[in-house]
């Protein structure tokens, strides 16, 4: 019997009554069902089906512990659509906010943040021009904005079918700042009346796998190269370098372009192995990205891979990783062909409430800040680039202190003359976090960002941020 939306809760309630009530209480249950029908909560068809089922409830109750339970989730059923008498009809999930319904787990998780940011930008002038520089130029500015993360709401629907763990995953990333209608959710800010924010649908992917096989992912999700750099960066929780504070978009830059290249969310088909003694490998085929600012036809996909290793010994925990990418650019309309390559390595060590992290990347023909941004000169000659960041944190009760330094460098191509092209972006970050609740963290942060061109031009900006971020 298909259930209406309004009848689902009443049906679950009735199911609980059937499995828990003794035979002497059946008349009372029928009275309750009649009242639900009279109030319009149950349709005639739903009422008749539940009354008919009531006659078998005493027998069912003898074989059923409870229809609604809480606690750790048990292995899901192979069939997602089971009868209402299933002992695991509704169950709390182990994490996030959700429930298990007839062997299908529905989970919601998300985040919301907001910060007051005051930035003292470089005053400007001919000596401050840096093409690709990330220090803000133009004087002081104030904003109420998102940090490196916009808000997000993720929905995961998972179950087990035929011995395979399968899932559908969706991630929506709304921001609090108004943006222009051109360029989508992450376009330039538009701090004017009657403007609206945007929603970035970054994640849409399916998964299937099993413990002995590993997992296949198909769809749009975070990339492999550079992903660990941003996921372990303390500025992910706050703002870091603003990327422009006068008219903020839905995200700041954090350490993007000042320590690592942004991994991005990309269409992919990726395989991840089971864990072998703390080691796990992921390899994927990716939608080929075009060189930013160029028109290309790319006949082959991009390829990325990542290896992580986790260990714990003697009170010290470690998280190590290495990743890489390669992609050929065929070129069209005068754009020369070239192949971009990059790799990175990183390590994070933790002992008690303290942690230290070191990261490095290098590449040729991949550019800086974003993948394939400023990756070649006008003649199609590849520019080399590299970068690093170091970071430390220390916790004292609910307070966590953090500091980091990082830089990203871009070389001129062989034979290139481009005096104002970026030579180096760098930044210092100091951060204080206070765990107000298990969901809410209060943050204060100071960031000094510097940009330098190959001809010596320089720009410097300072930003102070204060706000909060919530995860559930």
KALINPE-V805054 format. One record per helix or strand of 2 or more residues. SS is the DSSP state (hx for helix, st for strand). FROM is the first residue (numbers start at 1). LEN is the number of residues. Records with the same first field share a line. If there is no record, write none. Layout:
SS->FROM-LEN ; FROM-LEN
This chain:
hx->5-16 ; 23-16 ; 44-11 ; 57-6 ; 126-3 ; 227-5 ; 234-4
st->68-2 ; 90-3 ; 97-5 ; 104-17 ; 140-6 ; 152-10 ; 164-11 ; 199-12 ; 214-9 ; 240-2 ; 265-8 ; 279-8 ; 302-12 ; 316-14 ; 338-14 ; 354-11 ; 384-13 ; 399-12 ; 421-15 ; 440-14 ; 458-14
